[in-house]
Amino acid sequence: MMPMAYFLFGLALVVLFAAIIAYYYSGKRSKSVEEAKYRMLDDDHDS
């Protein structure tokens, strides 16, 4: 019974990790994720 519990726990971790990656790299979020990178590279000419 114990090896089955280890297998199910490992499988749950893999599924959770895959869900996090799918959420982060989804098309809807890609614009907001990439926007921060380009905003950081922009020059600030406030003065």
C-alpha positions as CSV (number, residue, x, y, z in Angstrom):
1,M,0.0,0.0,0.0
2,M,2.8,2.4,0.8
3,P,4.5,2.3,-2.7
4,M,1.1,3.2,-4.2
5,A,0.9,6.2,-1.9
6,Y,4.4,7.4,-3.0
7,F,3.4,6.9,-6.6
8,L,0.2,9.0,-6.2
9,F,2.0,11.7,-4.3
10,G,4.7,11.9,-7.1
11,L,2.0,11.9,-9.7
12,A,0.2,14.7,-7.9
13,L,3.4,16.8,-7.8
14,V,4.0,16.3,-11.5
15,V,0.5,17.3,-12.4
16,L,0.7,20.4,-10.2
17,F,4.0,21.4,-11.7
18,A,2.6,20.9,-15.2
19,A,-0.5,23.0,-14.4
20,I,1.7,25.8,-13.0
21,I,3.8,25.8,-16.2
22,A,0.7,25.7,-18.4
23,Y,-0.8,28.7,-16.5
24,Y,2.3,30.7,-16.7
25,Y,3.0,30.2,-20.3
26,S,-0.6,30.5,-21.5
27,G,-1.3,32.9,-24.4
28,K,-3.4,35.2,-22.2
29,R,-0.6,35.8,-19.7
30,S,2.3,36.0,-22.2
31,K,1.7,39.7,-22.9
32,S,1.7,40.8,-19.2
33,V,4.7,38.6,-18.5
34,E,6.8,40.0,-21.4
35,E,5.6,43.5,-20.7
36,A,7.7,43.8,-17.5
37,K,10.9,42.8,-19.4
38,Y,10.4,45.6,-21.9
39,R,9.3,48.1,-19.3
40,M,12.5,47.5,-17.4
41,L,14.6,48.2,-20.5
42,D,12.8,51.5,-21.4
43,D,14.7,54.7,-20.6
44,D,13.1,57.0,-18.1
45,H,13.2,60.6,-19.4
46,D,11.0,62.3,-16.7
47,S,13.3,65.3,-16.2
